[in-house]
Amino acid sequence: MISLAPLHSFALNYQAADILTFDSVEDLREVAKHLDIFNKPHIILGSGTNTIFSSDYNGCVIKLESHGLSTHQDDEYFYLTVEAGYEWHQLVKWTLANGIFGLENLALIPGTVGAAPIQNIGAYGIEFSDICDYVEYLDKHSLEIVRLNCDELHLGYRDSIFKQQLMNKTVICKVGLKLKKQWQPITSYSGLSGLNNANQIFDAVVALRQSKLPNHIKMPNAGSFFKNPVIDKVKAKSLRLVHHELPLYAVTAKQFKIPAAWLIEQCGLKGRTIGDIAIYQHHALILTNTKSGTGAQLLDLVELIRNSVLKHFDIRLEPEVKIIGQSGELDMDTL
Ligand SMILES: Cc1cc2nc3c(=O)[nH]c(=O)nc-3n(C[C@H](O)[C@H](O)[C@H](O)COP(=O)(O)OP(=O)(O)OC[C@H]3O[C@@H](n4cnc5c(N)ncnc54)[C@H](O)[C@@H]3O)c2cc1C
């Protein structure tokens, strides 16, 4: 059995049946050809910062730890080719050190490059979709390498084709990024305004994140636990009649995003604990494992939050993290 605690940032103390780690997609493909690993229970894992194991897992954890990075350029763009196992934050630092700008707003997002397209990572005004050129993956069925261009990935708010049609069907092995040489700072977020140097923006984003979010290495957590719900205009209007302070951010002319943290706070849940699982007292969207939390405690707290928000606002919160049970991902709506 393999200990899962060091393999995911929420660090619940469970075990998996097995683990396979590969240095290259070619090695992974060879093993898959001979051992049929993709037809047995398994999960592809990066750094486990968006994944929580809520019990022992009766399958094999597969990690692709290829770390290659190369670049080329034309008059307009720098093109980066980055392999799946490269750590995202290290990539951001590497680009700045090499005079390539455009990733600075995405500093300090934990996890691997291979996982970045899955939920279209984003922060401080930029999403992966803004800088994506293409993604290459190993098709688990055909064992062929397939390339999809950015416009084929259906990238949306914490969403992509890898959470829809291609869910559980691929191992992302390579990501292509495209960064404009004519760099423009993105400073719409408070705390960044007035900055026009990429290194300063990087430093400011790092400082802002460190002041708001608990360090997952010191205080196990999985970042934002729920997605910010998107509601239509009619619902927004009717909620505002009752909750005058309701914060609304326009997504389109007809859709609005509401901060899930605000909804949880309004339910009086900030700081609430069940056993060793807590709603972080400085940020209601973050759940933490304060000591020796269990999957049952986590699921109870998630249910309490979802039921409270549903009762107060008639809004169903959707988890942003993947919660894995004994046989695979749990469907929170059927628990
Ligand atoms: C403190 C903290 C702050 C965070 N802040 C942000 C933020 O600001 N913005 C944001 O968007 N996210 C944020 N996150 C979430 C997380 O950083 C991202 O989702 C990140 O992309 C996860 O990378 P990972 O390698 O840890 O993925 P994992 O948790 O290992 O995997 C996530 C999902 O992707 C799949 N997967 C992983 N690698 C591959 C692959 N090579 N091929 C196919 N499937 C794969 C897994 O099966 C799983 O379903 C934060 C998390 C933490 C802990």
Ligand as a Chemical Component Dictionary entry (heavy atoms), coordinates in Angstrom:
data_LIG
# 
_chem_comp.id                   LIG 
_chem_comp.type                 NON-POLYMER 
_chem_comp.pdbx_formal_charge   0 
_chem_comp.three_letter_code    LIG 
# 
loop_
_chem_comp_atom.comp_id 
_chem_comp_atom.atom_id 
_chem_comp_atom.alt_atom_id 
_chem_comp_atom.type_symbol 
_chem_comp_atom.charge 
_chem_comp_atom.model_Cartn_x 
_chem_comp_atom.model_Cartn_y 
_chem_comp_atom.model_Cartn_z 
_chem_comp_atom.pdbx_ordinal 
LIG C1  C1  C 0 -3.223 27.017 -1.827  1  
LIG C2  C2  C 0 -3.826 26.777 -3.186  2  
LIG C3  C3  C 0 -4.116 27.839 -4.025  3  
LIG C4  C4  C 0 -4.684 27.624 -5.285  4  
LIG N1  N1  N 0 -4.947 28.706 -6.066  5  
LIG C5  C5  C 0 -5.484 28.525 -7.297  6  
LIG C6  C6  C 0 -5.754 29.647 -8.140  7  
LIG O1  O1  O 0 -5.485 30.792 -7.799  8  
LIG N2  N2  N 0 -6.310 29.409 -9.346  9  
LIG C7  C7  C 0 -6.603 28.142 -9.778  10 
LIG O2  O2  O 0 -7.110 27.991 -10.904 11 
LIG N3  N3  N 0 -6.355 27.066 -9.005  12 
LIG C8  C8  C 0 -5.801 27.228 -7.781  13 
LIG N4  N4  N 0 -5.563 26.145 -6.977  14 
LIG C9  C9  C 0 -5.895 24.803 -7.472  15 
LIG C10 C10 C 0 -4.693 24.061 -8.109  16 
LIG O3  O3  O 0 -3.517 24.762 -7.892  17 
LIG C11 C11 C 0 -4.860 23.890 -9.613  18 
LIG O4  O4  O 0 -6.073 23.228 -9.896  19 
LIG C12 C12 C 0 -3.718 23.103 -10.244 20 
LIG O5  O5  O 0 -3.806 23.145 -11.643 21 
LIG C13 C13 C 0 -3.708 21.643 -9.778  22 
LIG O6  O6  O 0 -2.516 21.039 -10.225 23 
LIG P1  P1  P 0 -2.087 19.626 -9.654  24 
LIG O7  O7  O 0 -0.917 19.150 -10.433 25 
LIG O8  O8  O 0 -1.899 19.686 -8.203  26 
LIG O9  O9  O 0 -3.389 18.782 -10.017 27 
LIG P2  P2  P 0 -3.957 17.481 -9.297  28 
LIG O10 O10 O 0 -4.697 17.861 -8.068  29 
LIG O11 O11 O 0 -2.900 16.464 -9.149  30 
LIG O12 O12 O 0 -5.007 17.015 -10.395 31 
LIG C14 C14 C 0 -6.142 17.798 -10.668 32 
LIG C15 C15 C 0 -6.994 17.067 -11.720 33 
LIG O13 O13 O 0 -6.276 16.984 -12.936 34 
LIG C16 C16 C 0 -6.048 15.624 -13.314 35 
LIG N5  N5  N 0 -4.679 15.582 -13.849 36 
LIG C17 C17 C 0 -3.546 16.038 -13.244 37 
LIG N6  N6  N 0 -2.510 15.910 -14.095 38 
LIG C18 C18 C 0 -2.991 15.366 -15.240 39 
LIG C19 C19 C 0 -2.414 14.988 -16.495 40 
LIG N7  N7  N 0 -1.107 15.125 -16.758 41 
LIG N8  N8  N 0 -3.225 14.446 -17.438 42 
LIG C20 C20 C 0 -4.552 14.274 -17.214 43 
LIG N9  N9  N 0 -5.151 14.608 -16.040 44 
LIG C21 C21 C 0 -4.376 15.152 -15.079 45 
LIG C22 C22 C 0 -6.238 14.808 -12.045 46 
LIG O14 O14 O 0 -6.679 13.494 -12.339 47 
LIG C23 C23 C 0 -7.286 15.613 -11.326 48 
LIG O15 O15 O 0 -8.542 15.291 -11.857 49 
LIG C24 C24 C 0 -4.972 26.312 -5.707  50 
LIG C25 C25 C 0 -4.671 25.224 -4.867  51 
LIG C26 C26 C 0 -4.100 25.455 -3.627  52 
LIG C27 C27 C 0 -3.761 24.278 -2.742  53 
# 
loop_
_chem_comp_bond.comp_id 
_chem_comp_bond.atom_id_1 
_chem_comp_bond.atom_id_2 
_chem_comp_bond.value_order 
_chem_comp_bond.pdbx_ordinal 
LIG C1  C2  SING 1  
LIG C2  C3  SING 2  
LIG C2  C26 DOUB 3  
LIG C3  C4  DOUB 4  
LIG C4  N1  SING 5  
LIG C4  C24 SING 6  
LIG N1  C5  DOUB 7  
LIG C5  C6  SING 8  
LIG C5  C8  SING 9  
LIG C6  O1  DOUB 10 
LIG C6  N2  SING 11 
LIG N2  C7  SING 12 
LIG C7  O2  DOUB 13 
LIG C7  N3  SING 14 
LIG N3  C8  DOUB 15 
LIG C8  N4  SING 16 
LIG N4  C9  SING 17 
LIG N4  C24 SING 18 
LIG C9  C10 SING 19 
LIG C10 O3  SING 20 
LIG C10 C11 SING 21 
LIG C11 O4  SING 22 
LIG C11 C12 SING 23 
LIG C12 O5  SING 24 
LIG C12 C13 SING 25 
LIG C13 O6  SING 26 
LIG O6  P1  SING 27 
LIG P1  O7  DOUB 28 
LIG P1  O8  SING 29 
LIG P1  O9  SING 30 
LIG O9  P2  SING 31 
LIG P2  O10 DOUB 32 
LIG P2  O11 SING 33 
LIG P2  O12 SING 34 
LIG O12 C14 SING 35 
LIG C14 C15 SING 36 
LIG C15 O13 SING 37 
LIG C15 C23 SING 38 
LIG O13 C16 SING 39 
LIG C16 N5  SING 40 
LIG C16 C22 SING 41 
LIG N5  C17 SING 42 
LIG N5  C21 SING 43 
LIG C17 N6  DOUB 44 
LIG N6  C18 SING 45 
LIG C18 C19 SING 46 
LIG C18 C21 DOUB 47 
LIG C19 N7  SING 48 
LIG C19 N8  DOUB 49 
LIG N8  C20 SING 50 
LIG C20 N9  DOUB 51 
LIG N9  C21 SING 52 
LIG C22 O14 SING 53 
LIG C22 C23 SING 54 
LIG C23 O15 SING 55 
LIG C24 C25 DOUB 56 
LIG C25 C26 SING 57 
LIG C26 C27 SING 58 
# 
